[in-house]
Amino acid sequence: MAGYKRYRKDSDVSYALGITLTFELLKFKPEYVTRIFIHSAMKEGETLEQLSELCSERRIEMLYTDKIFHVLSQKENCYVIGEFRKFSCTLNKDFSHIVLVNPSNAGNMGTIMRSALGFGLNQMAVIRPAVDVFDPKVIRASMGAFFSTEFVYYDSFEEYREKFGERELYPFMLQAKKSLHEISPTGVFSLIFGNEATGLSEAFLDVGTTVIIPHTDRIDSLNLPIAASIAMYEATKGGFNS
């Protein structure tokens, strides 16, 4: 297993684990792909032929080895891994944003990316401390939406607000002023969500229009990806980002 190491936050590269994610990587971020790894159990056929053609067109190296799969993937049905260089993104002030404040769960972040892309909200601000967006767990949970998402980290919400404060801001929290059905964004907006365990701090009570998603008292709260998906659906009913 020499030469292949588990993903680390300080690595220069990350990985798309699986054939579907690798195709998404090749489709949307081909300029960052460094190598494609193929497991010996990968069957010959149309899928492998298509992958080979894409790699040939883009002059991307294909390596047949099982070693990296033992290091990076515990899934028995993972036969393709795409390796890519980490990249930077920018947020567009004319587009609406998803803002995640101190997210700590890689799976949740990826799931939110997937929903956000479906609702035309592929611009994401992430407030530190936060999970590493390049963690392969995020990429896997996003089902490839990661490669179509623009994301930028900020050291504080204040830093984000200085750049994008001239918009409708909607923090989602239990002590909110309005229910979700009472809001109707008319311009560019930001939907703001807190940490999975602690939510948003009381400081956000003075930010924009606070919102709560009503539910019965049989549960304490909705989990973060479900709450974010409901909020995105309601906020984009009038149309998606162009």
Secondary structure, 3 states (H helix, E strand, C coil): CCCCCCCCCCCCEEEEECHHHHHHHHHHCHHHEEEEEECCCCCCCHHHHHHHHHHHHCCCEEEECCHHHHHHCCCCCCCEEEEEECCCCCCCCCCCEEEEECCCCHHHHHHHHHHHHHCCCCEEEEECCCCCCCCHHHHHHCCCHHHHCEEEEECCHHHHHHHHCCCEEEEECCCCCEEHHHCCCCCCEEEEECECCCECCHHHHHCCCCEECCCCCCCCCCCHHHHHHHHHHHHCCCCCCC
